Amino acid sequence: MTRAVLALLLLAACDNKPAEFSGVGPWRFGHTTLDNIKGGVCQPTELGDGRKGTWCFAQQPFKIAKSVAEVDLYFLGSEKTAPLIEIQLKVRGCHEDEVEQWMRTAFGVPIDNKANRAYWKNSFLWAAAMLPSDPGRCIVHFLPLSENTEIERIKQL
């Protein structure tokens, strides 16, 4: 077998791998910056570990399963180039089984599952679904893998 044929076979094998999500909706870790946010309200905030950040809320709602979620975005810093470090979806009127099925369809089998929460991880992000976080409400957190402190904080919620 020639090297060219072997290279084509390896390339074809790579193409069969399902694509992994690096975010949800129009928001992508490693790409979305504060400058990309054109709607909603953004204001300075202090992140859980004391770093300065920007919280953007009242974003375009996002459909998750059969429900609509409010979207909160968190950025590291306040400059236009500040990177996205968390996407938070607040699903009101949440049907836990539908949200979990939506997550399984998009992100596969959870890496861990507890009483009212499930966790996912791929090459780009870590996700936690609080099912429910409060009666009739689910919260889904998405963070880039680099946000270890926030990931640990969310695990403790």
Sequence and secondary structure as in RCSB ss.txt:
>XXXX:A:sequence
MTRAVLALLLLAACDNKPAEFSGVGPWRFGHTTLDNIKGGVCQPTELGDGRKGTWCFAQQPFKIAKSVAEVDLYF
LGSEKTAPLIEIQLKVRGCHEDEVEQWMRTAFGVPIDNKANRAYWKNSFLWAAAMLPSDPGRCIVHFLPLSENTE
IERIKQL
>XXXX:A:secstr
  HHHHHHHHHHHHHTS    SEETTEETTT BGGG  SSEEEEEE TTS EEEEEES   EEETTEEEEEEEEE
ESSSTT BEEEEEEEEET  HHHHHHHHHHHH S SEEETTEEEEE SSEEEEEEEEEETTEEEEEEEETT HHH
HHHHHT 
